[in-house]
């Protein structure tokens, strides 16, 4: 039987001295731990949710990895590659690759009677995965792309629709320029759907259309595209998979084929992902500060417990109990108090997180934050580790104050009032 733990439990559950001043201090310390943990849970859930939401939207527009012509620069006017590449079958069977789809882009201008707006026409093929845009479609429907015919249906963002006063079912004219011609080429498109992701930088830019229009506008041959988009199952493997894709392209490369370049999404939009990575620093600052505050609260509570139990410490020492064993009693007692605080903190933190996740009570300005409500992502292994780390660090901070027990002598402690 663990005698120290037994004594600690008796002290923890006793009710006789609840009116003592020390109980208020200890309750305050326990509440501080609960409040601190709930704040840490909310901070982690919000940061993870925010990163997942923004990252998912950027990837939905541009995929994890793009394979393009080496001569293509950072603009949306691209050099073509052949759609029939020998490495495609290998990439489609690669571990961690969900799908591969072809795309083309071309900048142009939409002009209505009252407004004018520069946009990018993104051409999609029959292999396009509509899952991302379907979840953000606010009006209308998607369109079908076939190899046999070229449709005039397009999907535009709500931001563009509001700016140009366009609605589903209406037609508009879009003008394009080529390098070899100063005469604009016009195309008439019909709006079949409107999407809204609240990612303003992309919403104001992209219009989805049949890839055949871009081939025709650029005078490309049938089967030429801007490149391929590769979607992965795990974002954290993006660098590793990009290198594997490069290796496969290099193995299948010959003089007759296009010289290709592999670009992952973090390289294509570094400003967005650098900004998201900076949020991790904010989380660490919050975790460290709150853990320190909780630790100092418990140090104060432990010292008060020791002073309150001076008489008991003297009796135990007179019975021959070593300082080490008495320290264990108070460390066990502190551990029980911390566990109580962590339990309350988890209940508060998880409850608030789940309420926000499913009901979205706290709303945001999408023009500033790119989301309409505070996003929540619950990572149970990470939150479990947070609980364990908080417990261990707080108890570790209590080890040194517990040595105060060795300063108490039995003769004075038993007479202590």
C-alpha positions, 0 to 999 in steps of 0.5 A, spaced: 500 500 500 502 506 498 502 510 504 503 517 502 498 517 496 493 514 502 494 520 506 494 525 500 487 522 498 485 523 505 487 530 505 484 532 498 477 529 500 476 531 507 471 536 508 472 539 516 476 545 514 473 548 508 472 554 511 479 555 512 483 561 508 487 556 505 482 552 502 480 559 498 487 560 495 487 552 493 481 553 490 483 559 486 489 555 484 485 549 481 481 554 478 487 557 475 489 551 472 482 549 469 482 556 466 489 556 463 488 549 460 481 551 457 484 557 454 490 552 451 485 547 448 481 553 445 488 556 442 490 550 439 483 548 436 482 555 433 489 555 430 489 548 428 482 549 425 484 556 422 490 553 418 486 547 416 481 551 413 485 556 409 490 551 407 484 547 404 482 552 400 488 554 397 489 547 395 482 546 393 484 552 388 491 550 386 492 542 389 498 540 393 503 539 387 503 542 380 507 539 374 508 545 369 513 547 363 519 549 365 519 555 361 512 557 365 513 563 369 509 565 376 504 568 371 498 565 369 500 565 361 503 559 361 507 555 356 504 548 354 506 541 355 503 534 352 497 531 356 500 524 354 506 524 359 509 517 360 510 518 368 502 519 369 501 511 370 506 511 376 504 517 379 497 515 380 499 509 383 504 512 388 503 512 395 499 518 398 497 520 391 489 521 391 488 524 384 491 527 378 488 532 374 490 537 368 489 544 368 490 550 364 490 558 365 489 564 361 488 571 364 483 575 361 478 581 362 471 581 363 467 588 361 460 589 362 456 595 361 458 599 367 464 595 370 471 592 368 475 586 371 481 582 370 481 575 372 484 568 370 480 563 366 482 556 369 481 551 364 479 544 367 478 537 363 474 531 364 478 528 370 476 535 374 474 533 381 468 538 383 468 536 391 472 542 393 467 547 389 461 543 390 461 545 398 462 552 396 457 553 391 452 558 393 448 558 387 447 554 380 450 547 379 457 545 376 458 543 368 460 537 365 466 537 361 467 532 355 473 531 350 468 531 344 465 538 345 467 545 348 461 548 352 461 555 354 458 554 361 463 557 367 463 558 374 464 564 377 465 567 384 460 571 388 465 576 389 466 577 381 458 576 380 457 582 385 462 586 382 460 586 375 452 585 377 452 578 374 447 572 376 446 565 374 444 564 367 446 570 364 452 571 359 458 575 359 464 577 354 471 576 356 477 578 352 484 575 351 490 577 348 496 573 345 503 574 345 503 574 337 497 579 336 495 585 339 488 584 337 483 581 343 480 575 342 473 575 345 469 569 348 462 569 350 460 565 356 454 563 360 454 563 368 452 556 370 454 556 378 457 561 383 461 559 389 464 563 395 470 560 399 471 567 402 478 567 400 478 573 397 485 573 394 482 567 390 475 568 389 476 575 385 481 571 380 478 565 378 473 563 373 472 555 371 471 553 364 472 548 359 479 547 358 478 547 350 477 554 350 484 556 352 487 551 347 483 555 342 485 561 345 492 560 345 492 556 338 495 550 342 494 543 339 489 538 341 492 534 347 496 540 350 495 543 357 498 548 362 500 542 367 497 537 372 495 538 379 497 532 384 493 532 390 495 528 396 492 525 402 497 528 407 499 535 407 505 534 411 508 529 406 508 535 401 516 536 400 517 528 400 512 527 395 514 533 391 521 530 390 518 523 389 514 526 383 521 530 380 525 523 381 519 519 376 519 525 371 527 525 371 526 517 370 522 518 364 525 524 361 528 524 354 530 529 349 523 528 345 519 530 351 517 537 355 522 539 360 518 539 366 518 543 373 515 541 379 512 546 384 509 545 391 503 549 393 508 552 399 513 554 393 507 557 389 504 561 395 509 562 400 506 568 403 500 565 405 504 559 408 509 563 412 503 567 415 500 560 417 507 558 420 507 564 424 501 562 428 505 556 431 509 561 434 503 564 437 501 558 440 507 556 443 507 563 447 500 562 449 502 555 452 508 557 455 505 563 459 499 560 461 503 553 464 508 558 468 502 562 471 499 555 473 505 553 475 506 559 480 499 558 482 500 551 484 507 553 488 503 558 492 498 553 494 503 548 496 507 553 500 500 554 504 498 547 504 505 546 508 504 551 512 497 549 514 499 542 515 505 544 519 503 540 525 501 534 521 508 534 518 511 535 525 508 529 528 510 525 522 517 526 523 516 525 530 514 518 528 520 517 524 517 519 517 523 521 512 523 528 509 522 525 502 516 521 504 513 527 507 514 531 500 511 525 496 505 526 500 504 533 498 506 532 491 501 527 491 496 532 494 498 537 489 497 532 483 490 531 485 489 538 485 492 539 478 488 533 476 482 536 478 483 543 475 485 539 468 478 535 469 475 542 469 479 545 464 478 539 459 470 540 460 470 547 459 475 547 453 472 541 449 465 544 451 466 551 448 470 548 442 464 543 440 459 548 441 463 553 436 465 547 431 457 545 430 454 552 431 459 557 429 457 562 435 463 566 434 463 570 427 468 573 423 469 578 417 471 574 411 475 579 408 480 580 414 480 572 416 478 568 410 473 565 414 466 566 416 466 563 423 472 561 428 474 554 425 475 549 430 479 542 429 480 537 435 486 533 435 485 528 440 493 526 441 495 533 441 490 535 446 492 528 450 499 530 450 498 537 452 494 535 458 500 530 460 505 535 459 501 541 463 501 536 469 508 534 468 511 541 468 506 543 473 508 538 478 516 539 476 515 546 478 513 544 485 519 539 487 523 545 489 518 548 494 517 541 497 524 542 500 521 547 505 518 541 509 526 539 511 526 546 514 520 544 519 523 541 526 518 536 530 519 540 536 517 546 534 512 544 529 508 540 534 507 546 538 505 550 532 499 554 532 
